[in-house]
Amino acid sequence: MKKIVVLISGSGSNLQSLIDSCHTGAIDARIVAVISNQGNAYGLVRAQQAGIPVCYLDAKQYTDRQAYDSALLKHIEQYQPDLVVLAGFMRILTPLFVQKFMGKLLNIHPSLLPKYPGLHTHRKALENGDKEHGTSVHFVTEELDGGPVILQAKVPIFAQDSEEDIIERVKAQEHTIYPMVVKWFVSGRLVMDEGKAVLDGNILPQQGYVDK
């Protein structure tokens, strides 16, 4: 059975969707560890309740990003994971880390990439008067939120929406599409080849898989 390590910083709602999918067998894999850079992240509680080993790595204990990522790398490697999943991990990873797990490192970003990389994506969509917003699952490369997109989900933005309304709408989609992409990967259907996302032998377009 394939092994997954999940990195988090917050409440862990996407982590919970992955735990549930592994538990039901929808994903034929096992989450072997959950690691957080925040000691009070509720996702650590979710993992413990599911019997998954947890670890809190405090950035304040390391001299710089390189030192932190080296420690993170060493901790992850002991589990020999087939896949590393970023589920709301709020740190920019160093090239050393990304290169080590290139091709088996996934992230979910709350925008329709390449639109709105970085933070405050929901606020930007509102301020710019966008009619739709969404979320993207992508392979991680050294470019921030710039790796090849695998799958996107769109949500409407209504005139009366608050930022919180959009956040909740996007999260609902994330909880569906992230387990789906992880399932594709662990079943061998999804790979990254020469900087492209490839599903069932077909190079995916810029916006990822589209159900025609």
C-alpha positions as CSV (number, residue, x, y, z in Angstrom):
1,M,0.0,0.0,0.0
2,K,1.3,3.4,-1.0
3,K,2.4,5.8,1.9
4,I,1.4,9.5,2.1
5,V,2.9,12.2,4.3
6,V,0.7,15.3,4.7
7,L,2.0,18.8,5.7
8,I,-0.4,21.2,7.3
9,S,-0.6,24.6,9.1
10,G,-4.2,25.0,10.1
11,S,-7.5,23.3,10.7
12,G,-6.9,20.4,8.4
13,S,-10.2,20.2,6.6
14,N,-8.5,18.9,3.4
15,L,-6.5,16.5,5.6
16,Q,-9.8,15.2,6.9
17,S,-11.1,14.6,3.4
18,L,-8.0,12.6,2.7
19,I,-8.2,10.6,6.0
20,D,-11.8,9.8,5.2
21,S,-11.0,8.7,1.7
22,C,-8.2,6.4,2.9
23,H,-10.4,5.0,5.6
24,T,-13.2,4.1,3.1
25,G,-10.8,2.7,0.6
26,A,-11.5,5.3,-2.0
27,I,-7.8,6.1,-1.9
28,D,-5.8,2.9,-1.8
29,A,-3.1,4.3,0.4
30,R,-2.1,5.0,4.0
31,I,-1.3,8.4,5.6
32,V,1.8,7.5,7.6
33,A,2.4,11.0,9.2
34,V,1.1,14.5,9.5
35,I,3.5,17.3,10.1
36,S,2.7,20.9,11.0
37,N,4.7,24.1,11.3
38,Q,2.1,25.3,13.8
39,G,1.8,23.6,17.2
40,N,-1.9,24.6,17.6
41,A,-3.0,23.4,14.2
42,Y,-6.3,21.5,14.7
43,G,-5.2,19.2,11.9
44,L,-2.8,17.6,14.3
45,V,-5.9,16.7,16.5
46,R,-7.6,15.2,13.5
47,A,-4.6,13.1,12.7
48,Q,-4.3,11.9,16.3
49,Q,-7.9,11.0,16.4
50,A,-7.3,8.8,13.3
51,G,-4.3,7.1,14.9
52,I,-1.8,8.9,12.6
53,P,1.6,9.9,13.9
54,V,2.1,13.7,14.2
55,C,5.0,16.0,14.4
56,Y,5.3,19.8,15.1
57,L,8.4,21.4,13.7
58,D,8.7,25.0,15.0
59,A,10.5,27.3,12.6
60,K,11.8,29.4,15.5
61,Q,14.1,26.5,16.4
62,Y,16.0,26.8,13.2
63,T,18.4,29.5,11.9
64,D,16.8,29.9,8.5
65,R,14.5,28.3,5.8
66,Q,17.3,26.0,4.6
67,A,17.9,24.6,8.1
68,Y,14.1,24.1,8.6
69,D,13.6,22.4,5.3
70,S,16.6,20.1,5.9
71,A,15.0,19.0,9.2
72,L,11.6,18.6,7.6
73,L,13.2,16.6,4.8
74,K,15.0,14.3,7.3
75,H,11.8,13.8,9.2
76,I,9.7,12.9,6.1
77,E,12.4,10.6,4.7
78,Q,12.1,8.2,7.7
79,Y,8.6,7.3,6.4
80,Q,9.8,6.7,2.8
81,P,6.6,8.2,1.4
82,D,5.4,7.6,-2.1
83,L,3.6,11.0,-2.0
84,V,3.9,14.2,0.0
85,V,0.7,16.3,0.1
86,L,0.6,19.9,1.1
87,A,-2.8,20.6,2.6
88,G,-2.7,24.2,3.7
89,F,1.0,24.2,4.5
90,M,1.8,27.9,4.8
91,R,5.5,27.9,4.1
92,I,7.4,28.6,0.9
93,L,9.6,25.5,0.3
94,T,13.2,25.7,-0.6
95,P,14.6,24.4,-3.9
96,L,16.4,21.7,-2.0
97,F,13.1,20.3,-0.6
98,V,11.2,20.6,-3.8
99,Q,13.9,18.9,-5.9
100,K,14.0,16.0,-3.4
101,F,10.3,15.2,-3.9
102,M,9.8,16.5,-7.4
103,G,7.1,14.6,-9.1
104,K,5.6,13.3,-5.9
105,L,4.7,16.6,-4.2
106,L,1.2,17.9,-4.6
107,N,-0.4,21.2,-3.4
108,I,-3.9,22.6,-3.5
109,H,-4.2,26.4,-4.1
110,P,-7.4,28.4,-3.7
111,S,-7.6,30.1,-7.1
112,L,-7.9,29.2,-10.7
113,L,-4.2,29.2,-11.4
114,P,-2.3,30.8,-13.0
115,K,-4.6,33.5,-11.6
116,Y,-3.8,34.8,-8.1
117,P,-0.8,32.9,-6.9
118,G,0.2,33.6,-3.2
119,L,-2.1,34.8,-0.4
120,H,-5.5,36.4,-0.1
121,T,-6.9,34.9,-3.3
122,H,-10.6,35.1,-2.3
123,R,-10.2,38.8,-1.3
124,K,-8.5,39.5,-4.7
125,A,-11.3,37.8,-6.6
126,L,-13.9,39.9,-4.7
127,E,-12.1,43.2,-5.1
128,N,-11.6,42.6,-8.8
129,G,-15.3,41.9,-9.4
130,D,-14.7,38.3,-10.6
131,K,-17.8,36.3,-11.5
132,E,-16.1,33.0,-10.7
133,H,-13.3,31.7,-8.5
134,G,-12.1,28.3,-7.6
135,T,-9.3,26.0,-6.6
136,S,-6.4,24.2,-8.3
137,V,-4.5,21.0,-7.5
138,H,-1.0,21.0,-9.0
139,F,2.4,19.4,-8.8
140,V,4.8,21.6,-6.8
141,T,7.9,23.1,-8.6
142,E,10.3,25.7,-7.5
143,E,8.0,28.5,-8.8
144,L,5.5,29.6,-6.2
145,D,2.1,28.1,-7.1
146,G,3.5,27.6,-10.6
147,G,3.7,23.8,-11.1
148,P,1.6,22.1,-13.7
149,V,-2.1,22.1,-12.9
150,I,-3.8,18.7,-12.6
151,L,-7.4,19.6,-11.8
152,Q,-9.5,22.7,-11.1
153,A,-12.9,23.3,-9.7
154,K,-14.8,26.6,-10.3
155,V,-17.4,28.2,-8.1
156,P,-19.6,31.2,-8.8
157,I,-19.3,34.6,-7.0
158,F,-22.6,36.3,-6.2
159,A,-23.1,40.0,-5.7
160,Q,-23.9,39.6,-2.0
161,D,-21.0,37.3,-1.2
162,S,-18.6,37.9,1.6
163,E,-15.0,36.6,1.6
164,E,-16.2,33.9,4.0
165,D,-18.9,32.8,1.7
166,I,-16.4,32.3,-1.1
167,I,-14.0,30.5,1.2
168,E,-16.6,28.0,2.3
169,R,-17.8,27.4,-1.3
170,V,-14.2,26.8,-2.5
171,K,-13.5,24.5,0.5
172,A,-16.4,22.3,-0.5
173,Q,-14.9,21.8,-3.9
174,E,-11.4,21.2,-2.5
175,H,-12.7,18.3,-0.3
176,T,-13.9,16.6,-3.5
177,I,-11.1,17.2,-6.0
178,Y,-8.0,16.7,-3.7
179,P,-8.9,13.1,-2.8
180,M,-9.6,12.5,-6.5
181,V,-6.2,13.7,-7.6
182,V,-4.4,11.7,-4.8
183,K,-6.3,8.6,-5.9
184,W,-5.1,9.2,-9.5
185,F,-1.5,9.4,-8.3
186,V,-1.4,6.4,-5.9
187,S,-3.1,4.3,-8.6
188,G,-0.4,5.1,-11.1
189,R,-2.6,7.1,-13.5
190,L,-1.0,10.4,-12.7
191,V,2.6,11.4,-13.1
192,M,4.7,14.5,-13.8
193,D,6.9,14.1,-16.8
194,E,9.2,16.7,-18.2
195,G,7.4,19.4,-16.3
196,K,4.0,18.4,-17.4
197,A,1.1,16.7,-15.6
198,V,0.2,13.5,-17.4
199,L,-3.0,11.5,-16.7
200,D,-3.5,8.1,-18.4
201,G,-0.7,8.9,-20.8
202,N,-2.1,12.2,-21.9
203,I,-0.5,15.6,-21.2
204,L,-3.0,17.8,-19.4
205,P,-3.8,21.3,-20.7
206,Q,-2.8,24.4,-18.7
207,Q,-6.0,24.4,-16.7
208,G,-5.6,20.7,-15.9
209,Y,-8.1,17.8,-16.6
210,V,-11.3,18.9,-18.2
211,D,-14.3,16.5,-18.3
212,K,-15.5,16.8,-21.9
